[in-house]
Amino acid sequence: MSSATRALSPEFKQLIETCPKAELHIHIEGSLEPEMIFALAKRNQVSLPYASVESLKAAYAFEDLQSFLDIYYAGASVLLKHQDFYDMAYAYLKKAHAQGVVHAEIFFDPQTHTARGVAMQVVIEGLSRALVDAGRDFKISANLILCFLRHLDEDSALQTLQEALPYRQHFIGVGLDSSEIGHPPEKFKNVFEKARALGLHCVAHAGEEAPPAYIWSALQTLYAQRIDHGVQAMKDPALMDYLARTRTPLTVCPLSNVRLCVFAQMEDHPIKKMLDLGLCVMINSDDPAYFGGYINENYLQVAQSLSLSPADIEQLAKCSFEASFMPEALKRHWLAEVDRVFA
């Protein structure tokens, strides 16, 4: 029986589902489930180009990153009010908590909303209030990372950062997402330099579809502390050696990579090889409402398809905390808790 069809034991499955983990690559707009899209559309009287939840789900047959982004931005059009952003973020954190996530660092795309006339304050304060309430209700810690849309120009990113500064206390870093090909990291050198001067953490999507050169640029031009995706690093041995030596984290999203045709099937995914080569990699869900699963569905499919061991799962979970921006004391607490669970 192949690794793709061999079932996980109930004990191993439960261990995966309940072990503490951090999620470091989650686009909050990508957690917007079809049912909530339609509920918010009704609440806000927004017309959608889909007749039903089922017809929207049927459109989730992506050929590449851009085909996904077209639907992603259409779904985000229902987000107009403070309560919409609150409801979306709270729903994600409730789900993440149920899957063993104890800490999340959440991407949000303000340009997607401000371009539609939604105020920056509405976006950030709606999300932030949900993080506070979910922390109280589920004992889950969470932070926001403001992402710039790379298909727009750097002036737009600089303006977005400036507009967000009155709410600086609500986000811990900046990131770079959206269409990768043709929009290399160096395009955003100045805005990342400004963000670093403000004491913000810096991360960047690189090497999802684009070549390893984008990863090098994110590291050397943007001084990214984490690389989001990074799976194309496998094509550059020197880069792989650098990532292993420096423990530069890669926030890998397996289901996303397969659904967007970066890899034909999960059995082709390199995350097990990356782990074996000593890279700091961890599993994340990216845009879970669109790609067929949240963090546990990613863990379970990878474990089954790549024949991961309990030691592999332990290392993935520990890498998620090692790579996080949580306070060192809290990081040590959760690393010790992972040790305890797998002892």
C-alpha positions in Angstrom: 0.0 0.0 0.0 1.4 3.4 -0.9 2.0 6.2 1.5 -0.8 8.2 -0.2 -3.4 5.6 0.8 -2.1 4.3 4.1 -4.3 5.5 6.9 -2.8 7.1 10.0 -3.3 5.3 13.2 -6.0 6.8 15.5 -3.4 7.5 18.1 -1.1 9.3 15.6 -4.0 11.2 14.2 -5.1 12.4 17.6 -1.5 13.4 18.5 -1.3 15.6 15.3 -4.7 17.1 15.9 -4.1 18.0 19.6 -0.4 18.9 19.8 0.2 22.6 20.4 1.2 24.5 17.3 1.6 28.1 16.0 0.3 29.3 12.7 2.5 31.9 11.0 1.1 32.0 7.4 -2.6 32.7 7.4 -4.3 35.3 5.3 -7.3 36.4 7.3 -9.3 37.2 4.2 -8.5 33.7 3.0 -10.3 32.3 6.0 -13.6 33.8 4.8 -15.8 30.7 4.3 -18.4 30.7 1.5 -21.2 30.7 4.0 -19.9 33.8 5.7 -19.3 35.5 2.4 -23.0 35.1 1.5 -24.1 36.1 5.1 -22.0 39.3 4.9 -23.2 40.0 1.4 -26.8 39.8 2.6 -26.0 41.9 5.7 -24.2 44.6 3.6 -26.4 44.3 0.5 -23.5 43.4 -1.7 -24.2 41.7 -5.0 -22.0 38.6 -5.7 -21.3 37.1 -9.1 -22.3 33.7 -7.7 -25.9 32.4 -7.2 -25.2 30.2 -4.2 -22.6 28.9 -1.7 -22.4 25.8 -3.9 -21.7 27.7 -7.1 -19.0 29.7 -5.3 -17.4 26.5 -4.1 -17.5 25.1 -7.6 -15.4 28.0 -8.8 -12.5 26.9 -6.5 -10.7 25.0 -9.3 -7.5 27.0 -9.5 -4.9 26.7 -12.2 -2.4 29.0 -10.5 -1.9 31.8 -8.0 -3.6 34.4 -10.2 -6.8 32.3 -10.8 -7.1 32.0 -7.0 -6.5 35.7 -6.4 -9.3 36.7 -8.8 -11.9 34.9 -6.6 -10.1 35.9 -3.4 -10.6 39.6 -4.1 -14.2 39.1 -5.1 -14.9 37.3 -1.8 -13.3 40.2 0.2 -15.7 42.7 -1.4 -18.3 41.8 1.3 -16.1 43.2 4.0 -17.2 46.7 4.7 -17.8 47.4 8.4 -16.0 47.0 11.7 -18.2 44.0 12.6 -17.4 42.2 9.3 -13.7 42.2 10.1 -14.4 41.2 13.7 -16.6 38.3 12.7 -14.1 37.0 10.1 -11.1 37.0 12.5 -13.0 35.7 15.5 -14.3 32.7 13.4 -10.8 31.9 12.3 -9.4 32.0 15.8 -12.2 29.8 17.2 -11.5 27.3 14.5 -7.7 27.5 15.0 -8.1 27.0 18.7 -10.1 23.8 18.1 -7.2 22.5 16.0 -4.5 23.0 18.6 -3.3 26.4 17.5 -2.1 28.4 20.6 -0.5 31.3 18.8 -1.2 32.9 15.4 0.5 35.6 13.4 -2.2 36.8 11.0 -1.7 38.5 7.6 -4.2 41.1 6.5 -4.3 43.1 3.2 -5.5 46.7 3.9 -5.1 47.8 0.3 -7.8 45.3 -0.7 -10.2 47.2 1.5 -9.1 50.8 1.4 -9.3 50.7 -2.4 -13.0 50.1 -2.0 -13.4 53.0 0.4 -13.2 51.1 3.6 -11.2 53.1 6.2 -8.0 51.8 7.6 -9.3 52.2 11.1 -12.3 50.0 10.4 -10.0 47.2 9.1 -7.4 47.3 11.8 -9.7 47.9 14.8 -12.2 45.3 13.7 -9.5 42.7 13.4 -7.8 43.8 16.6 -10.9 43.6 18.7 -11.5 40.0 17.5 -7.9 39.1 18.6 -8.5 40.5 22.1 -11.9 38.7 22.5 -10.6 35.4 21.1 -7.6 35.6 23.5 -10.0 36.0 26.4 -12.4 33.3 25.2 -9.9 30.7 23.9 -6.6 31.5 25.6 -5.0 31.9 22.1 -2.4 34.6 21.5 -2.4 36.3 18.1 -0.8 39.3 16.3 -1.4 41.1 13.1 1.0 41.5 10.2 0.2 44.1 7.6 0.9 42.9 4.1 1.5 45.0 1.0 0.0 43.9 -2.4 3.0 43.4 -4.7 1.0 43.8 -7.9 0.6 47.5 -6.9 3.4 50.0 -6.9 5.7 50.9 -4.0 4.1 54.3 -3.6 0.8 52.6 -2.7 2.6 50.5 -0.2 4.3 53.5 1.4 1.0 55.3 1.5 -0.6 52.3 3.2 2.1 52.1 5.8 1.6 55.8 6.5 -2.1 55.4 6.9 -1.7 52.5 9.3 0.8 54.3 11.6 -1.9 55.8 13.9 -2.8 52.1 14.7 0.8 51.0 15.0 0.1 49.3 18.4 -2.3 46.8 16.7 0.3 45.2 14.3 3.8 43.8 14.8 5.1 43.6 11.3 4.8 43.9 7.6 4.7 41.3 4.8 4.5 41.1 1.0 1.9 39.0 -0.8 -0.3 38.8 -3.9 0.9 38.0 -7.5 4.5 37.0 -7.3 5.8 36.5 -10.8 7.0 39.8 -12.3 7.0 41.6 -8.9 10.3 40.8 -7.2 11.0 41.7 -3.6 13.4 44.5 -4.5 10.5 46.5 -5.9 9.6 47.2 -2.2 13.0 48.0 -0.8 12.1 51.5 0.5 8.9 50.6 2.3 10.5 47.7 4.1 13.4 49.9 5.0 11.0 52.3 6.6 9.1 49.5 8.3 12.4 48.2 9.9 13.2 51.8 11.1 9.8 51.8 12.9 10.8 48.5 14.7 8.4 46.3 12.7 9.1 42.7 11.9 9.6 42.0 8.2 8.5 38.9 6.3 7.8 38.3 2.6 6.3 35.8 0.3 9.0 34.5 -2.0 9.7 31.3 -3.9 6.1 30.1 -4.2 6.0 30.2 -8.0 8.9 32.4 -8.6 12.6 31.2 -8.7 15.1 31.1 -5.8 16.4 34.5 -6.9 13.2 36.0 -5.3 14.1 34.3 -2.0 17.6 35.7 -2.1 16.2 39.2 -2.8 13.7 39.0 0.0 16.6 38.1 2.4 19.3 40.5 1.1 17.1 43.5 0.0 14.1 43.4 2.3 16.0 41.7 5.2 13.0 39.4 5.7 13.2 37.5 9.0 10.9 34.7 7.6 10.2 33.6 4.0 6.6 32.8 3.4 6.4 29.6 1.2 10.0 29.3 -0.1 9.5 25.9 -1.6 11.4 26.9 -4.8 14.5 27.0 -2.6 15.0 23.3 -3.4 16.3 24.4 -6.8 19.3 26.2 -5.4 21.7 24.1 -3.2 23.6 27.2 -2.1 20.3 28.7 -0.9 19.3 25.5 0.9 22.7 25.5 2.7 22.2 29.1 3.7 18.7 28.5 5.0 19.8 25.5 7.0 22.9 27.3 8.5 21.0 30.4 9.5 17.8 28.7 10.5 15.8 31.2 8.4 12.2 30.0 8.7 10.1 29.0 5.8 6.3 29.1 6.4 5.2 26.3 4.1 1.6 25.8 3.0 1.2 22.3 1.6 -2.5 22.2 0.6 -2.1 25.6 -1.0 0.9 24.5 -3.0 -1.1 21.5 -4.4 -4.3 23.4 -5.0 -2.4 26.1 -6.9 -0.6 23.5 -9.0 2.9 24.3 -7.6 3.1 20.6 -7.1 0.9 18.0 -8.9 0.2 16.0 -5.8 1.1 16.0 -2.1 3.5 13.1 -2.6 5.7 15.5 -4.6 5.9 18.1 -1.9 9.5 18.8 -0.6 8.7 19.7 3.1 9.9 16.3 4.4 13.2 16.7 2.5 13.5 20.3 3.8 13.0 19.0 7.3 15.6 16.2 6.9 18.1 18.8 5.6 17.8 20.8 8.8 15.7 23.7 7.6 13.3 25.5 10.0 10.1 24.7 8.2 6.6 24.5 9.6 3.0 23.8 8.3 0.4 26.5 7.8 -2.9 26.8 6.0 -2.4 30.0 3.9 -6.0 30.6 2.7 -7.9 27.7 4.3 -11.4 28.5 3.1 -10.2 28.2 -0.5 -7.6 25.4 -0.3 -9.5 22.6 1.4 -8.4 22.7 5.0 -7.1 24.5 8.0 -3.9 23.7 9.8 -4.8 20.1 10.9 -6.0 19.1 7.5 -2.6 20.3 6.2 -0.7 18.3 8.9 -2.8 15.2 8.3 -2.5 15.1 4.5 1.3 15.7 4.7 1.8 13.1 7.4 -0.2 10.5 5.3 1.3 11.4 1.9 4.9 11.7 3.0 4.9 9.0 5.7 5.9 11.5 8.5 6.9 10.1 11.8 5.9 11.4 15.3 9.4 12.9 15.4 8.7 14.8 12.2 5.5 16.2 13.6 7.3 17.2 16.8 9.9 19.1 14.8 7.4 20.8 12.6 5.5 22.0 15.7 8.7 23.1 17.4 9.8 25.0 14.3 6.5 26.9 14.4 7.2 28.3 17.8 10.9 28.9 17.1 10.0 31.0 14.0 7.3 33.0 15.8 7.6 36.5 17.0 6.1 35.7 20.4 8.0 36.8 23.6 10.9 34.5 24.4 9.4 33.4 27.7 6.2 32.3 26.0 8.2 30.7 23.2 10.1 28.6 25.7 6.9 27.6 27.5 5.3 26.2 24.3 8.5 24.5 23.2 8.6 22.7 26.5 5.0 21.8 26.2 5.6 20.2 22.8 8.5 18.2 24.4 6.1 17.1 27.1 3.4 16.0 24.6 5.8 14.0 22.5 7.8 12.5 25.4 
